[in-house]
Amino acid sequence: MSTSFDSIPGVGRPARDALTLAGYRDLESLDGVAWAEVLELHGVGKRGLERIQAALQEKGLGMAGAPAPEERKAEWTRGNTGDNAPDLKTHATDQSPEQFVESLDTPRRVEHGRLLLEILHRATGAEPVMWGPSMIGYGQTHYRYATGREGDTFHVGFSPRKAKISLYGLQGLPRSEELLAKLGKHQAAVSCVYVNKPEDIDLAVLEELIAHAWQTPPQAC
Protein backbone atom coordinates (compact mmCIF):
# COMPACT_ATOMS: atom_id res chain seq x y z
CA MET A 1 0.00 0.00 0.00
CA SER A 2 1.43 3.39 -1.00
CA THR A 3 1.55 6.42 1.30
CA SER A 4 0.80 9.85 -0.14
CA PHE A 5 3.15 12.70 0.73
CA ASP A 6 -0.01 14.70 1.53
CA SER A 7 -0.62 12.45 4.54
CA ILE A 8 2.70 13.30 6.24
CA PRO A 9 2.24 16.23 8.68
CA GLY A 10 4.64 19.13 8.21
CA VAL A 11 5.67 18.37 4.63
CA GLY A 12 4.76 21.48 2.64
CA ARG A 13 3.42 21.72 -0.86
CA PRO A 14 6.72 22.93 -2.41
CA ALA A 15 8.41 19.76 -1.14
CA ARG A 16 5.56 17.52 -2.27
CA ASP A 17 5.56 19.08 -5.74
CA ALA A 18 9.35 18.78 -6.03
CA LEU A 19 9.29 15.11 -5.08
CA THR A 20 6.49 14.34 -7.54
CA LEU A 21 8.28 16.21 -10.33
CA ALA A 22 11.45 14.23 -9.61
CA GLY A 23 9.52 10.98 -10.09
CA TYR A 24 8.91 9.97 -6.48
CA ARG A 25 5.26 8.98 -6.59
CA ASP A 26 4.80 8.15 -2.91
CA LEU A 27 6.62 7.80 0.41
CA GLU A 28 7.72 4.23 -0.25
CA SER A 29 9.46 5.22 -3.48
CA LEU A 30 12.07 7.07 -1.38
CA ASP A 31 13.23 3.91 0.39
CA GLY A 32 16.96 3.51 -0.22
CA VAL A 33 17.29 6.82 -2.11
CA ALA A 34 20.26 8.97 -1.05
CA TRP A 35 19.27 11.66 1.47
CA ALA A 36 21.72 14.15 -0.08
CA GLU A 37 20.21 13.62 -3.52
CA VAL A 38 16.68 14.38 -2.34
CA LEU A 39 17.80 17.38 -0.30
CA GLU A 40 19.19 18.98 -3.48
CA LEU A 41 15.69 19.18 -5.00
CA HIS A 42 14.41 22.75 -5.14
CA GLY A 43 11.60 23.10 -2.61
CA VAL A 44 12.76 20.30 -0.32
CA GLY A 45 14.06 21.50 3.05
CA LYS A 46 15.96 19.68 5.76
CA ARG A 47 13.14 19.79 8.30
CA GLY A 48 10.57 18.41 5.86
CA LEU A 49 12.96 15.68 4.83
CA GLU A 50 13.45 14.72 8.49
CA ARG A 51 9.70 14.23 8.74
CA ILE A 52 9.70 12.08 5.61
CA GLN A 53 12.55 9.96 6.98
CA ALA A 54 10.66 9.52 10.27
CA ALA A 55 7.58 8.35 8.33
CA LEU A 56 9.75 5.88 6.40
CA GLN A 57 11.31 4.55 9.58
CA GLU A 58 7.86 3.87 11.03
CA LYS A 59 7.43 1.42 8.12
CA GLY A 60 10.87 -0.14 8.58
CA LEU A 61 12.22 1.78 5.58
CA GLY A 62 14.56 4.74 5.16
CA MET A 63 16.68 6.94 2.92
CA ALA A 64 20.36 6.13 2.55
CA GLY A 65 22.82 8.31 4.43
CA ALA A 66 20.16 10.16 6.42
CA PRO A 67 21.60 12.00 9.44
CA ALA A 68 20.10 11.82 12.91
CA PRO A 69 17.39 14.48 13.40
CA GLU A 70 18.67 17.76 14.80
CA GLU A 71 17.44 18.75 18.24
CA ARG A 72 15.61 22.05 17.87
CA LYS A 73 14.05 24.55 20.23
CA ALA A 74 12.32 27.88 19.78
CA GLU A 75 14.61 30.90 19.63
CA TRP A 76 13.68 34.54 20.26
CA THR A 77 16.09 37.42 19.63
CA ARG A 78 15.83 41.21 19.66
CA GLY A 79 15.64 42.97 16.33
CA ASN A 80 14.18 42.02 12.97
CA THR A 81 15.79 39.96 10.21
CA GLY A 82 13.21 40.13 7.44
CA ASP A 83 13.16 36.31 7.34
CA ASN A 84 9.45 35.59 7.53
CA ALA A 85 7.34 32.56 6.70
CA PRO A 86 5.71 33.16 3.28
CA ASP A 87 2.20 32.92 4.73
CA LEU A 88 2.85 35.29 7.64
CA LYS A 89 0.08 37.90 7.48
CA THR A 90 0.91 40.29 10.32
CA HIS A 91 3.60 42.84 9.47
CA ALA A 92 4.60 46.32 10.58
CA THR A 93 2.77 48.99 8.56
CA ASP A 94 3.09 52.71 7.89
CA GLN A 95 -0.26 53.51 9.51
CA SER A 96 -0.05 56.03 12.34
CA PRO A 97 -0.85 54.45 15.74
CA GLU A 98 -2.11 57.83 16.99
CA GLN A 99 -4.49 58.17 14.05
CA PHE A 100 -5.64 54.58 14.55
CA VAL A 101 -6.46 55.30 18.20
CA GLU A 102 -8.36 58.46 17.28
CA SER A 103 -10.45 56.45 14.79
CA LEU A 104 -11.66 53.87 17.33
CA ASP A 105 -15.40 53.24 17.50
CA THR A 106 -16.19 54.78 20.89
CA PRO A 107 -14.90 57.80 22.83
CA ARG A 108 -14.27 55.39 25.71
CA ARG A 109 -11.84 53.26 23.69
CA VAL A 110 -10.18 56.38 22.22
CA GLU A 111 -9.45 57.52 25.77
CA HIS A 112 -8.13 54.06 26.68
CA GLY A 113 -5.92 53.98 23.60
CA ARG A 114 -4.44 57.38 24.38
CA LEU A 115 -3.70 56.29 27.94
CA LEU A 116 -1.97 53.10 26.83
CA LEU A 117 0.11 54.95 24.23
CA GLU A 118 1.33 57.18 27.03
CA ILE A 119 2.07 54.31 29.45
CA LEU A 120 3.89 52.12 26.94
CA HIS A 121 5.97 55.00 25.61
CA ARG A 122 6.99 55.91 29.13
CA ALA A 123 7.82 52.29 30.06
CA THR A 124 9.77 51.49 26.89
CA GLY A 125 11.08 54.82 25.61
CA ALA A 126 10.26 53.55 22.13
CA GLU A 127 7.92 54.85 19.44
CA PRO A 128 4.77 52.86 18.61
CA VAL A 129 4.33 51.04 15.30
CA MET A 130 1.17 49.52 13.83
CA TRP A 131 1.29 45.77 13.22
CA GLY A 132 -1.51 44.53 11.03
CA PRO A 133 -4.78 46.47 11.16
CA SER A 134 -5.25 46.72 14.94
CA MET A 135 -2.12 45.95 17.01
CA ILE A 136 0.31 48.59 18.28
CA GLY A 137 3.81 47.31 19.00
CA TYR A 138 7.05 48.57 20.53
CA GLY A 139 10.47 47.26 19.53
CA GLN A 140 11.07 44.29 17.26
CA THR A 141 11.73 40.64 17.97
CA HIS A 142 12.57 37.73 15.70
CA TYR A 143 11.33 34.23 16.49
CA ARG A 144 12.24 30.85 15.07
CA TYR A 145 10.18 27.89 16.21
CA ALA A 146 11.48 24.34 16.58
CA THR A 147 9.65 23.54 13.33
CA GLY A 148 11.82 26.07 11.47
CA ARG A 149 8.98 28.53 10.99
CA GLU A 150 10.18 32.07 11.67
CA GLY A 151 9.14 35.69 11.52
CA ASP A 152 9.43 39.20 12.94
CA THR A 153 7.04 40.61 15.51
CA PHE A 154 6.99 43.31 18.21
CA HIS A 155 8.48 42.99 21.70
CA VAL A 156 5.55 44.37 23.69
CA GLY A 157 2.30 45.96 22.59
CA PHE A 158 -1.46 46.26 22.85
CA SER A 159 -4.66 46.29 20.89
CA PRO A 160 -7.65 48.36 22.13
CA ARG A 161 -10.28 45.95 20.83
CA LYS A 162 -13.99 46.68 21.21
CA ALA A 163 -14.68 43.93 23.76
CA LYS A 164 -11.40 43.84 25.67
CA ILE A 165 -7.94 45.42 25.63
CA SER A 166 -5.25 42.92 24.63
CA LEU A 167 -1.74 43.34 26.11
CA TYR A 168 1.11 41.43 24.45
CA GLY A 169 4.54 40.26 25.57
CA LEU A 170 3.92 40.35 29.32
CA GLN A 171 3.88 36.64 30.21
CA GLY A 172 6.51 33.97 30.77
CA LEU A 173 9.00 36.43 32.29
CA PRO A 174 10.88 36.16 35.61
CA ARG A 175 8.45 38.49 37.44
CA SER A 176 5.30 37.95 35.35
CA GLU A 177 3.37 35.92 37.92
CA GLU A 178 4.33 38.25 40.78
CA LEU A 179 3.26 41.40 38.93
CA LEU A 180 0.16 39.91 37.30
CA ALA A 181 -1.03 38.84 40.76
CA LYS A 182 -1.00 42.53 41.74
CA LEU A 183 -2.36 43.88 38.46
CA GLY A 184 -6.07 43.64 39.22
CA LYS A 185 -8.96 42.24 37.18
CA HIS A 186 -7.61 40.55 34.04
CA GLN A 187 -7.60 37.31 32.09
CA ALA A 188 -4.43 35.55 30.92
CA ALA A 189 -4.40 33.60 27.65
CA VAL A 190 -1.60 31.83 25.78
CA SER A 191 -0.28 34.89 24.00
CA CYS A 192 -1.77 37.91 25.74
CA VAL A 193 -3.39 39.44 28.81
CA TYR A 194 -6.97 40.70 28.50
CA VAL A 195 -8.31 43.70 30.40
CA ASN A 196 -11.85 45.09 30.17
CA LYS A 197 -10.84 48.66 30.96
CA PRO A 198 -7.88 50.48 32.56
CA GLU A 199 -10.03 51.34 35.59
CA ASP A 200 -10.02 47.63 36.51
CA ILE A 201 -6.27 47.43 37.03
CA ASP A 202 -3.41 49.13 38.87
CA LEU A 203 -1.77 51.23 36.16
CA ALA A 204 1.46 51.62 38.15
CA VAL A 205 1.78 47.82 38.25
CA LEU A 206 1.01 47.65 34.53
CA GLU A 207 3.78 50.14 33.78
CA GLU A 208 6.20 48.17 35.96
CA LEU A 209 5.22 44.96 34.16
CA ILE A 210 5.73 46.54 30.74
CA ALA A 211 9.12 47.97 31.78
CA HIS A 212 10.15 44.54 33.09
CA ALA A 213 9.11 42.87 29.82
CA TRP A 214 10.95 45.52 27.81
CA GLN A 215 14.19 44.99 29.76
CA THR A 216 13.98 41.18 29.62
CA PRO A 217 15.30 39.30 26.56
CA PRO A 218 12.38 38.27 24.33
CA GLN A 219 10.91 34.82 24.73
CA ALA A 220 7.81 32.86 23.95
CA CYS A 221 4.86 33.20 26.31
Rosetta blueprint (number, residue, H / E / L):
1 M L
2 S L
3 T L
4 S L
5 F H
6 D H
7 S H
8 I L
9 P L
10 G L
11 V L
12 G L
13 R H
14 P H
15 A H
16 R H
17 D H
18 A H
19 L H
20 T H
21 L H
22 A L
23 G L
24 Y L
25 R L
26 D L
27 L H
28 E H
29 S H
30 L H
31 D L
32 G L
33 V L
34 A E
35 W H
36 A H
37 E H
38 V H
39 L H
40 E L
41 L L
42 H L
43 G L
44 V L
45 G L
46 K H
47 R H
48 G H
49 L H
50 E H
51 R H
52 I H
53 Q H
54 A H
55 A H
56 L H
57 Q H
58 E H
59 K L
60 G L
61 L L
62 G L
63 M L
64 A E
65 G L
66 A L
67 P L
68 A L
69 P L
70 E L
71 E L
72 R L
73 K L
74 A L
75 E E
76 W E
77 T E
78 R E
79 G L
80 N L
81 T L
82 G L
83 D L
84 N L
85 A L
86 P L
87 D L
88 L L
89 K L
90 T L
91 H L
92 A E
93 T L
94 D L
95 Q L
96 S L
97 P H
98 E H
99 Q H
100 F H
101 V H
102 E H
103 S L
104 L L
105 D L
106 T L
107 P H
108 R H
109 R H
110 V H
111 E H
112 H H
113 G H
114 R H
115 L H
116 L H
117 L H
118 E H
119 I H
120 L H
121 H H
122 R H
123 A H
124 T H
125 G L
126 A L
127 E L
128 P L
129 V E
130 M E
131 W E
132 G L
133 P L
134 S L
135 M E
136 I E
137 G E
138 Y E
139 G L
140 Q L
141 T E
142 H E
143 Y E
144 R E
145 Y L
146 A L
147 T L
148 G L
149 R L
150 E E
151 G E
152 D E
153 T E
154 F L
155 H L
156 V E
157 G E
158 F E
159 S E
160 P E
161 R L
162 K L
163 A L
164 K L
165 I E
166 S E
167 L E
168 Y E
169 G L
170 L L
171 Q L
172 G L
173 L L
174 P L
175 R L
176 S H
177 E H
178 E H
179 L H
180 L H
181 A H
182 K H
183 L H
184 G E
185 K L
186 H L
187 Q E
188 A E
189 A L
190 V L
191 S L
192 C E
193 V E
194 Y E
195 V E
196 N L
197 K L
198 P H
199 E H
200 D H
201 I E
202 D L
203 L H
204 A H
205 V H
206 L H
207 E H
208 E H
209 L H
210 I H
211 A H
212 H H
213 A H
214 W H
215 Q H
216 T L
217 P L
218 P L
219 Q L
220 A L
221 C L
